[in-house]
Amino acid sequence: MNEGQNQTNASLRKLVDDFKVVYQDAEALARVTAGDVGEKVREARARLATSLESARHSFDHLQQQAAEKAKQADQVIRAHPYESVGAAFGVGVLLGVLLGRR
């Protein structure tokens, strides 16, 4: 694995960890307000539960897609290492030229 992949993996792990914390905090909030019998609180809890379930489903789907895309990219790079290095070099030069104009 190269340094760019390590940084991407670290960023993805941080995103996953951050999402888990937010999800756990939202679940804790829902539990804490469980005893409140106000109509607005019940409605808010129901919306929160629906949103959490939807977010969890979307997150799981995105995580699965990211893993599949990473495997595909790895396979392409392994199948065509010289072309991959050349393309990365070309993109680097292009970015250098574009950023150097500022």
Secondary structure, DSSP 4 states (H G I P E B T S, - for coil): --HHHHHHHHHHHHHHHHHHHHHHHHHHHHHHGGG---HHHHHHHHHHHHHHHHHHHHHHHHHHHHHHHHHHHHHHHHHSHHHHHHHHHHHHHHHHHHHHT-
